[in-house]
Amino acid sequence: MLKEKVYRPDQGWWLLLLRVILANGVMGAVLYYGAGYLDWTSQGFAMRWVWLILWIGLGGTAYAGCLFLFGVRPRHLMGLGVRQGFQARGLRATPK
């Protein structure tokens, strides 16, 4: 699509991609170093579910928190909000 010039990413997409990649790295590190030390096999069925839900929540919180710290706001990720936010800055939100 880029070669045929059907789609050109707008300004800010590469920065958003970088922020998402960094947030993924932080979330992965939290889950790897945190949950990696837990001995899942010694836990009962109910405790494994509790730990699983806990670590999913912690990973999601780490990801969302990093995106927030990096400056990504929910309006940047919603269709209409993205268009309005980009138009307010004089940027294009749809491909040319």
DAKAPE-V909370 format. One record per run of one state. SS is the DSSP state (hx for helix, st for strand, lp for the rest). FROM is the first residue (numbers start at 1). TO is the last residue. If there is no record, write none. Layout:
ss={SS	SS}
from={FROM	FROM}
to={TO	TO}
This chain:
ss={lp	hx	lp	hx	lp	hx	lp	hx	lp	hx	lp}
from={1	13	36	40	43	45	70	74	78	79	89}
to={12	35	39	42	44	69	73	77	78	88	96}
